[in-house]
Amino acid sequence: MTYELNINNIEETKKLISSAIAKMVNADDIKINEIFYYTGLKKWSLKISYSSAGKTYYGSMDINCNGTILRYQEREV
């Protein structure tokens, strides 16, 4: 990701994050279940869910304001 994530336009930020994750995990039905911005740390934390190859996955990630993924973790349900 090479864009600035912006809390003032949260819907656009969600779309950018979803499209980036879709490319990473090869899924189209990504749902952002929870999104939170840590002001002091200047990072986003979010929980997602998606399906791929007939399996459902839940994931969580932390992203810097500049779009750098700090942590990504997923598990199959």
Biopython code that builds the backbone (N, CA, C, O; Angstrom):
import numpy as np
from Bio.PDB.StructureBuilder import StructureBuilder

atoms = [
    (1, "MET", "N", (0.835, -1.174, 0.000)),
    (1, "MET", "CA", (0.000, 0.000, 0.000)),
    (1, "MET", "C", (0.885, 1.244, 0.000)),
    (1, "MET", "O", (1.881, 1.318, 0.719)),
    (2, "THR", "N", (0.506, 2.196, -0.805)),
    (2, "THR", "CA", (1.323, 3.399, -0.902)),
    (2, "THR", "C", (0.502, 4.670, -0.741)),
    (2, "THR", "O", (0.896, 5.712, -1.264)),
    (3, "TYR", "N", (-0.606, 4.624, -0.048)),
    (3, "TYR", "CA", (-1.462, 5.784, 0.116)),
    (3, "TYR", "C", (-1.555, 6.130, 1.592)),
    (3, "TYR", "O", (-1.210, 5.327, 2.458)),
    (4, "GLU", "N", (-2.020, 7.323, 1.856)),
    (4, "GLU", "CA", (-2.183, 7.772, 3.236)),
    (4, "GLU", "C", (-3.582, 7.408, 3.719)),
    (4, "GLU", "O", (-4.571, 7.861, 3.143)),
    (5, "LEU", "N", (-3.675, 6.610, 4.750)),
    (5, "LEU", "CA", (-4.972, 6.260, 5.327)),
    (5, "LEU", "C", (-5.471, 7.450, 6.129)),
    (5, "LEU", "O", (-4.713, 8.069, 6.875)),
    (6, "ASN", "N", (-6.750, 7.765, 5.971)),
    (6, "ASN", "CA", (-7.281, 8.995, 6.519)),
    (6, "ASN", "C", (-8.532, 8.711, 7.347)),
    (6, "ASN", "O", (-9.479, 8.100, 6.852)),
    (7, "ILE", "N", (-8.538, 9.141, 8.574)),
    (7, "ILE", "CA", (-9.687, 8.916, 9.451)),
    (7, "ILE", "C", (-10.865, 9.821, 9.076)),
    (7, "ILE", "O", (-12.004, 9.528, 9.439)),
    (8, "ASN", "N", (-10.607, 10.911, 8.358)),
    (8, "ASN", "CA", (-11.670, 11.835, 7.974)),
    (8, "ASN", "C", (-12.578, 11.255, 6.897)),
    (8, "ASN", "O", (-13.724, 11.685, 6.767)),
    (9, "ASN", "N", (-12.093, 10.296, 6.128)),
    (9, "ASN", "CA", (-12.901, 9.663, 5.095)),
    (9, "ASN", "C", (-12.843, 8.151, 5.303)),
    (9, "ASN", "O", (-12.200, 7.444, 4.527)),
    (10, "ILE", "N", (-13.502, 7.660, 6.327)),
    (10, "ILE", "CA", (-13.381, 6.267, 6.764)),
    (10, "ILE", "C", (-13.879, 5.284, 5.713)),
    (10, "ILE", "O", (-13.307, 4.202, 5.575)),
    (11, "GLU", "N", (-14.926, 5.627, 4.970)),
    (11, "GLU", "CA", (-15.449, 4.696, 3.961)),
    (11, "GLU", "C", (-14.440, 4.473, 2.838)),
    (11, "GLU", "O", (-14.269, 3.346, 2.373)),
    (12, "GLU", "N", (-13.779, 5.527, 2.406)),
    (12, "GLU", "CA", (-12.752, 5.389, 1.369)),
    (12, "GLU", "C", (-11.567, 4.587, 1.905)),
    (12, "GLU", "O", (-10.992, 3.765, 1.192)),
    (13, "THR", "N", (-11.211, 4.830, 3.152)),
    (13, "THR", "CA", (-10.127, 4.072, 3.781)),
    (13, "THR", "C", (-10.471, 2.588, 3.839)),
    (13, "THR", "O", (-9.617, 1.745, 3.568)),
    (14, "LYS", "N", (-11.720, 2.259, 4.190)),
    (14, "LYS", "CA", (-12.153, 0.856, 4.232)),
    (14, "LYS", "C", (-12.060, 0.208, 2.849)),
    (14, "LYS", "O", (-11.637, -0.941, 2.729)),
    (15, "LYS", "N", (-12.455, 0.943, 1.808)),
    (15, "LYS", "CA", (-12.384, 0.409, 0.441)),
    (15, "LYS", "C", (-10.943, 0.153, 0.024)),
    (15, "LYS", "O", (-10.646, -0.870, -0.593)),
    (16, "LEU", "N", (-10.049, 1.078, 0.357)),
    (16, "LEU", "CA", (-8.641, 0.904, 0.016)),
    (16, "LEU", "C", (-8.040, -0.308, 0.731)),
    (16, "LEU", "O", (-7.307, -1.094, 0.131)),
    (17, "ILE", "N", (-8.356, -0.447, 2.010)),
    (17, "ILE", "CA", (-7.853, -1.579, 2.786)),
    (17, "ILE", "C", (-8.417, -2.888, 2.234)),
    (17, "ILE", "O", (-7.674, -3.856, 2.072)),
    (18, "SER", "N", (-9.708, -2.933, 1.945)),
    (18, "SER", "CA", (-10.338, -4.150, 1.419)),
    (18, "SER", "C", (-9.736, -4.568, 0.092)),
    (18, "SER", "O", (-9.484, -5.753, -0.126)),
    (19, "SER", "N", (-9.502, -3.616, -0.799)),
    (19, "SER", "CA", (-8.927, -3.968, -2.100)),
    (19, "SER", "C", (-7.493, -4.465, -1.962)),
    (19, "SER", "O", (-7.078, -5.372, -2.683)),
    (20, "ALA", "N", (-6.734, -3.877, -1.039)),
    (20, "ALA", "CA", (-5.367, -4.338, -0.816)),
    (20, "ALA", "C", (-5.341, -5.747, -0.229)),
    (20, "ALA", "O", (-4.508, -6.565, -0.619)),
    (21, "ILE", "N", (-6.243, -6.034, 0.703)),
    (21, "ILE", "CA", (-6.320, -7.362, 1.310)),
    (21, "ILE", "C", (-6.786, -8.376, 0.268)),
    (21, "ILE", "O", (-6.289, -9.502, 0.235)),
    (22, "ALA", "N", (-7.729, -7.988, -0.574)),
    (22, "ALA", "CA", (-8.244, -8.893, -1.611)),
    (22, "ALA", "C", (-7.125, -9.363, -2.530)),
    (22, "ALA", "O", (-7.102, -10.527, -2.930)),
    (23, "LYS", "N", (-6.213, -8.489, -2.863)),
    (23, "LYS", "CA", (-5.066, -8.872, -3.696)),
    (23, "LYS", "C", (-4.129, -9.801, -2.936)),
    (23, "LYS", "O", (-3.539, -10.709, -3.522)),
    (24, "MET", "N", (-3.994, -9.577, -1.646)),
    (24, "MET", "CA", (-3.067, -10.355, -0.831)),
    (24, "MET", "C", (-3.576, -11.774, -0.594)),
    (24, "MET", "O", (-2.788, -12.719, -0.631)),
    (25, "VAL", "N", (-4.876, -11.943, -0.351)),
    (25, "VAL", "CA", (-5.411, -13.254, 0.006)),
    (25, "VAL", "C", (-6.231, -13.892, -1.115)),
    (25, "VAL", "O", (-6.728, -15.007, -0.953)),
    (26, "ASN", "N", (-6.379, -13.208, -2.240)),
    (26, "ASN", "CA", (-7.105, -13.721, -3.403)),
    (26, "ASN", "C", (-8.556, -14.056, -3.055)),
    (26, "ASN", "O", (-9.025, -15.164, -3.315)),
    (27, "ALA", "N", (-9.251, -13.100, -2.472)),
    (27, "ALA", "CA", (-10.669, -13.256, -2.114)),
    (27, "ALA", "C", (-11.416, -11.977, -2.478)),
    (27, "ALA", "O", (-10.858, -10.881, -2.427)),
    (28, "ASP", "N", (-12.672, -12.131, -2.842)),
    (28, "ASP", "CA", (-13.473, -10.978, -3.244)),
    (28, "ASP", "C", (-14.485, -10.542, -2.190)),
    (28, "ASP", "O", (-14.955, -9.405, -2.229)),
    (29, "ASP", "N", (-14.822, -11.404, -1.267)),
    (29, "ASP", "CA", (-15.892, -11.116, -0.313)),
    (29, "ASP", "C", (-15.358, -10.694, 1.054)),
    (29, "ASP", "O", (-15.840, -11.175, 2.080)),
    (30, "ILE", "N", (-14.397, -9.826, 1.077)),
    (30, "ILE", "CA", (-13.788, -9.399, 2.334)),
    (30, "ILE", "C", (-14.725, -8.459, 3.080)),
    (30, "ILE", "O", (-15.267, -7.508, 2.517)),
    (31, "LYS", "N", (-14.895, -8.753, 4.340)),
    (31, "LYS", "CA", (-15.753, -7.933, 5.200)),
    (31, "LYS", "C", (-14.910, -7.418, 6.359)),
    (31, "LYS", "O", (-14.269, -8.201, 7.060)),
    (32, "ILE", "N", (-14.912, -6.111, 6.559)),
    (32, "ILE", "CA", (-14.223, -5.528, 7.706)),
    (32, "ILE", "C", (-15.200, -5.543, 8.872)),
    (32, "ILE", "O", (-16.183, -4.802, 8.879)),
    (33, "ASN", "N", (-14.924, -6.388, 9.852)),
    (33, "ASN", "CA", (-15.815, -6.545, 11.001)),
    (33, "ASN", "C", (-15.623, -5.455, 12.042)),
    (33, "ASN", "O", (-16.573, -5.040, 12.706)),
    (34, "GLU", "N", (-14.391, -4.998, 12.177)),
    (34, "GLU", "CA", (-14.071, -3.999, 13.193)),
    (34, "GLU", "C", (-12.872, -3.203, 12.710)),
    (34, "GLU", "O", (-11.912, -3.774, 12.192)),
    (35, "ILE", "N", (-12.922, -1.897, 12.876)),
    (35, "ILE", "CA", (-11.785, -1.050, 12.526)),
    (35, "ILE", "C", (-11.611, -0.024, 13.635)),
    (35, "ILE", "O", (-12.583, 0.566, 14.107)),
    (36, "PHE", "N", (-10.371, 0.182, 14.044)),
    (36, "PHE", "CA", (-10.085, 1.073, 15.155)),
    (36, "PHE", "C", (-8.807, 1.832, 14.861)),
    (36, "PHE", "O", (-7.841, 1.251, 14.365)),
    (37, "TYR", "N", (-8.786, 3.121, 15.158)),
    (37, "TYR", "CA", (-7.597, 3.942, 14.948)),
    (37, "TYR", "C", (-7.002, 4.331, 16.295)),
    (37, "TYR", "O", (-7.680, 4.938, 17.124)),
    (38, "TYR", "N", (-5.736, 3.983, 16.515)),
    (38, "TYR", "CA", (-5.016, 4.360, 17.724)),
    (38, "TYR", "C", (-4.330, 5.698, 17.456)),
    (38, "TYR", "O", (-3.340, 5.755, 16.727)),
    (39, "THR", "N", (-4.851, 6.765, 18.042)),
    (39, "THR", "CA", (-4.338, 8.103, 17.777)),
    (39, "THR", "C", (-2.887, 8.254, 18.222)),
    (39, "THR", "O", (-2.058, 8.757, 17.463)),
    (40, "GLY", "N", (-2.577, 7.829, 19.428)),
    (40, "GLY", "CA", (-1.223, 7.973, 19.955)),
    (40, "GLY", "C", (-0.192, 7.175, 19.178)),
    (40, "GLY", "O", (0.932, 7.636, 18.979)),
    (41, "LEU", "N", (-0.563, 5.984, 18.739)),
    (41, "LEU", "CA", (0.345, 5.120, 17.990)),
    (41, "LEU", "C", (0.308, 5.383, 16.491)),
    (41, "LEU", "O", (1.177, 4.915, 15.755)),
    (42, "LYS", "N", (-0.690, 6.126, 16.040)),
    (42, "LYS", "CA", (-0.895, 6.446, 14.629)),
    (42, "LYS", "C", (-0.931, 5.175, 13.786)),
    (42, "LYS", "O", (-0.225, 5.048, 12.785)),
    (43, "LYS", "N", (-1.775, 4.239, 14.218)),
    (43, "LYS", "CA", (-1.940, 2.997, 13.467)),
    (43, "LYS", "C", (-3.399, 2.569, 13.498)),
    (43, "LYS", "O", (-4.159, 2.940, 14.392)),
    (44, "TRP", "N", (-3.762, 1.790, 12.512)),
    (44, "TRP", "CA", (-5.094, 1.211, 12.395)),
    (44, "TRP", "C", (-5.014, -0.237, 12.832)),
    (44, "TRP", "O", (-4.020, -0.917, 12.576)),
    (45, "SER", "N", (-6.053, -0.707, 13.486)),
    (45, "SER", "CA", (-6.165, -2.108, 13.847)),
    (45, "SER", "C", (-7.521, -2.566, 13.332)),
    (45, "SER", "O", (-8.526, -1.895, 13.564)),
    (46, "LEU", "N", (-7.564, -3.692, 12.641)),
    (46, "LEU", "CA", (-8.837, -4.143, 12.115)),
    (46, "LEU", "C", (-8.955, -5.651, 12.134)),
    (46, "LEU", "O", (-7.963, -6.380, 12.139)),
    (47, "LYS", "N", (-10.214, -6.100, 12.145)),
    (47, "LYS", "CA", (-10.541, -7.515, 12.078)),
    (47, "LYS", "C", (-11.361, -7.725, 10.820)),
    (47, "LYS", "O", (-12.273, -6.953, 10.524)),
    (48, "ILE", "N", (-11.029, -8.773, 10.083)),
    (48, "ILE", "CA", (-11.686, -9.046, 8.811)),
    (48, "ILE", "C", (-12.170, -10.486, 8.767)),
    (48, "ILE", "O", (-11.765, -11.313, 9.584)),
    (49, "SER", "N", (-13.035, -10.776, 7.813)),
    (49, "SER", "CA", (-13.432, -12.146, 7.523)),
    (49, "SER", "C", (-13.598, -12.257, 6.015)),
    (49, "SER", "O", (-13.965, -11.287, 5.351)),
    (50, "TYR", "N", (-13.327, -13.446, 5.474)),
    (50, "TYR", "CA", (-13.479, -13.683, 4.045)),
    (50, "TYR", "C", (-13.545, -15.177, 3.779)),
    (50, "TYR", "O", (-13.204, -15.989, 4.638)),
    (51, "SER", "N", (-13.986, -15.529, 2.581)),
    (51, "SER", "CA", (-14.036, -16.926, 2.149)),
    (51, "SER", "C", (-13.118, -17.107, 0.960)),
    (51, "SER", "O", (-12.999, -16.225, 0.110)),
    (52, "SER", "N", (-12.474, -18.252, 0.908)),
    (52, "SER", "CA", (-11.595, -18.584, -0.205)),
    (52, "SER", "C", (-11.565, -20.094, -0.341)),
    (52, "SER", "O", (-11.318, -20.805, 0.633)),
    (53, "ALA", "N", (-11.813, -20.583, -1.540)),
    (53, "ALA", "CA", (-11.794, -22.022, -1.833)),
    (53, "ALA", "C", (-12.743, -22.790, -0.914)),
    (53, "ALA", "O", (-12.422, -23.897, -0.482)),
    (54, "GLY", "N", (-13.905, -22.215, -0.613)),
    (54, "GLY", "CA", (-14.899, -22.886, 0.201)),
    (54, "GLY", "C", (-14.619, -22.890, 1.695)),
    (54, "GLY", "O", (-15.345, -23.534, 2.453)),
    (55, "LYS", "N", (-13.587, -22.187, 2.133)),
    (55, "LYS", "CA", (-13.255, -22.108, 3.545)),
    (55, "LYS", "C", (-13.426, -20.674, 4.030)),
    (55, "LYS", "O", (-13.220, -19.727, 3.271)),
    (56, "THR", "N", (-13.803, -20.519, 5.293)),
    (56, "THR", "CA", (-13.968, -19.201, 5.887)),
    (56, "THR", "C", (-12.768, -18.891, 6.766)),
    (56, "THR", "O", (-12.295, -19.746, 7.515)),
    (57, "TYR", "N", (-12.281, -17.665, 6.668)),
    (57, "TYR", "CA", (-11.117, -17.232, 7.427)),
    (57, "TYR", "C", (-11.443, -15.959, 8.191)),
    (57, "TYR", "O", (-12.217, -15.123, 7.726)),
    (58, "TYR", "N", (-10.849, -15.823, 9.362)),
    (58, "TYR", "CA", (-10.876, -14.583, 10.133)),
    (58, "TYR", "C", (-9.454, -14.096, 10.235)),
    (58, "TYR", "O", (-8.528, -14.888, 10.411)),
    (59, "GLY", "N", (-9.277, -12.796, 10.124)),
    (59, "GLY", "CA", (-7.938, -12.239, 10.202)),
    (59, "GLY", "C", (-7.927, -10.969, 11.022)),
    (59, "GLY", "O", (-8.962, -10.339, 11.238)),
    (60, "SER", "N", (-6.746, -10.605, 11.473)),
    (60, "SER", "CA", (-6.566, -9.334, 12.167)),
    (60, "SER", "C", (-5.255, -8.735, 11.687)),
    (60, "SER", "O", (-4.311, -9.451, 11.353)),
    (61, "MET", "N", (-5.214, -7.412, 11.660)),
    (61, "MET", "CA", (-4.010, -6.752, 11.178)),
    (61, "MET", "C", (-3.868, -5.369, 11.782)),
    (61, "MET", "O", (-4.837, -4.756, 12.230)),
    (62, "ASP", "N", (-2.633, -4.898, 11.778)),
    (62, "ASP", "CA", (-2.295, -3.537, 12.177)),
    (62, "ASP", "C", (-1.627, -2.878, 10.979)),
    (62, "ASP", "O", (-0.787, -3.482, 10.311)),
    (63, "ILE", "N", (-2.012, -1.623, 10.715)),
    (63, "ILE", "CA", (-1.506, -0.894, 9.561)),
    (63, "ILE", "C", (-1.091, 0.501, 10.007)),
    (63, "ILE", "O", (-1.818, 1.162, 10.749)),
    (64, "ASN", "N", (0.084, 0.953, 9.552)),
    (64, "ASN", "CA", (0.513, 2.331, 9.776)),
    (64, "ASN", "C", (-0.334, 3.281, 8.962)),
    (64, "ASN", "O", (-1.030, 2.857, 8.039)),
    (65, "CYS", "N", (-0.287, 4.564, 9.289)),
    (65, "CYS", "CA", (-1.038, 5.571, 8.534)),
    (65, "CYS", "C", (-0.561, 5.675, 7.083)),
    (65, "CYS", "O", (-1.329, 6.073, 6.207)),
    (66, "ASN", "N", (0.692, 5.323, 6.825)),
    (66, "ASN", "CA", (1.193, 5.386, 5.452)),
    (66, "ASN", "C", (0.867, 4.123, 4.666)),
    (66, "ASN", "O", (1.265, 3.993, 3.509)),
    (67, "GLY", "N", (0.140, 3.186, 5.289)),
    (67, "GLY", "CA", (-0.298, 1.991, 4.585)),
    (67, "GLY", "C", (0.596, 0.778, 4.752)),
    (67, "GLY", "O", (0.314, -0.263, 4.158)),
    (68, "THR", "N", (1.648, 0.866, 5.526)),
    (68, "THR", "CA", (2.531, -0.266, 5.758)),
    (68, "THR", "C", (1.857, -1.246, 6.715)),
    (68, "THR", "O", (1.407, -0.862, 7.795)),
    (69, "ILE", "N", (1.792, -2.506, 6.313)),
    (69, "ILE", "CA", (1.202, -3.526, 7.167)),
    (69, "ILE", "C", (2.227, -3.925, 8.221)),
    (69, "ILE", "O", (3.313, -4.406, 7.896)),
    (70, "LEU", "N", (1.874, -3.722, 9.478)),
    (70, "LEU", "CA", (2.767, -4.054, 10.585)),
    (70, "LEU", "C", (2.593, -5.485, 11.046)),
    (70, "LEU", "O", (3.557, -6.145, 11.434)),
    (71, "ARG", "N", (1.348, -5.968, 11.001)),
    (71, "ARG", "CA", (1.064, -7.329, 11.473)),
    (71, "ARG", "C", (-0.154, -7.847, 10.728)),
    (71, "ARG", "O", (-1.143, -7.136, 10.550)),
    (72, "TYR", "N", (-0.065, -9.084, 10.303)),
    (72, "TYR", "CA", (-1.233, -9.745, 9.698)),
    (72, "TYR", "C", (-1.280, -11.164, 10.219)),
    (72, "TYR", "O", (-0.277, -11.877, 10.204)),
    (73, "GLN", "N", (-2.452, -11.570, 10.681)),
    (73, "GLN", "CA", (-2.629, -12.906, 11.233)),
    (73, "GLN", "C", (-3.996, -13.405, 10.801)),
    (73, "GLN", "O", (-4.977, -12.664, 10.864)),
    (74, "GLU", "N", (-4.070, -14.673, 10.355)),
    (74, "GLU", "CA", (-5.360, -15.222, 9.964)),
    (74, "GLU", "C", (-5.504, -16.632, 10.481)),
    (74, "GLU", "O", (-4.523, -17.310, 10.787)),
    (75, "ARG", "N", (-6.764, -17.063, 10.572)),
    (75, "ARG", "CA", (-7.046, -18.419, 11.009)),
    (75, "ARG", "C", (-8.277, -18.911, 10.285)),
    (75, "ARG", "O", (-9.177, -18.136, 9.961)),
    (76, "GLU", "N", (-8.309, -20.208, 10.035)),
    (76, "GLU", "CA", (-9.447, -20.830, 9.373)),
    (76, "GLU", "C", (-10.496, -21.208, 10.419)),
    (76, "GLU", "O", (-10.166, -21.685, 11.505)),
    (77, "VAL", "N", (-11.737, -20.990, 10.078)),
    (77, "VAL", "CA", (-12.831, -21.333, 10.997)),
    (77, "VAL", "C", (-13.326, -22.708, 10.682)),
    (77, "VAL", "O", (-14.247, -23.198, 11.336)),
]
sb = StructureBuilder()
sb.init_structure("model")
sb.init_model(0)
sb.init_chain("A")
sb.init_seg("    ")
for serial, (resi, resn, name, xyz) in enumerate(atoms, 1):
    if name == "N":
        sb.init_residue(resn, " ", resi, " ")
    sb.init_atom(name, np.array(xyz, "f"), 0.0, 1.0, " ", f" {name:<3s}", serial, name[0])
structure = sb.get_structure()
